[in-house]
Amino acid sequence: MVPKVLVLLGPTASGKTALGLLLAQALSAEIVSADSMLVYKGMDIGTAKPSPEERALVPHHLIDLLTPDQPYSAGAFQKDADKVIGELVQRGKVPLLLGGTHLYLKALVEGLVALPATDPALKAQLYERLAQTGVAPLYRELCALDPQGAAALHPQDSARVTRALEVRLSTGKSILSWQAEHGFGEQRYRPFYLAIHWEREELYQRIDRRTELMVQKGLVEETRGLLDQGYNPKLPSLQSIGYGQAVEYLAGRLSHSGMTRLIQQKSRRYAKKQLTWAKSIPSLHWTEPGLPAPSLLDSLNRFFDRP
């Protein structure tokens, strides 16, 4: 039987953490983070990581696994999440997947495309280049070698850009042609997809307020601490939204207000992308902000065969 999972997704600043806690308590669930940035230790403010108090209320999994210089991928997430979900199902708990990294969720539920085996030495070389120079030179090289594959990726999506370049250099094929031939795997889980509905302007106001709060809480100081520990500012983790702009501010290339505005702008763009993906899911259930409606809890209890 395909295991059932609750997937609470949606854009940044939509209130997923708060609703996730309420649902977890109501359903006897445990939270499995599906956010590509929450795996990193010491990156708390800029990722809006659940607080120790929130994590004490409900068990959270797949948070604080790695140091900021260690790569993480959809394949690694799939493997880690499979293990956690298996344990939760055995204990009679509802697995509540919480996050906005849609590739991770898609890989977990539908399976990953079987990409070709590549040269480990090449992979290590590309990740070394990524750490030293950032993703921009790799993306330019991908544009020259595989324009269609590059056009399908965000220029700052370091993991996917690196993987696409790795496939092209190893096989001579575009990653798009490989995916078209093989597709994603068979459905691995039976999901109940849920997202919080906000009007766009309300959501953007929440993003702006959350950004200001992150800065007030010490985003710049947190970023400076990571750089002081010797982490390369070109690391993908330190080029993510929030940290990348704090790095630029610390280098004197952005003003404090310019940093805040740029984080807000990039966060709104990312939220728009997340919403577009959410709306593409035919079986998605929408809920209003605030306490979960009794009708939603009834639907979830029926889905998970709860009394």
Summary of the structure (lengths in Angstrom):
residues: 307
radius of gyration: 19.6
end to end distance: 20.0
largest distance: 58.8
contacts: 955
relative contact order: 0.17
helix: 55%
strand: 10%
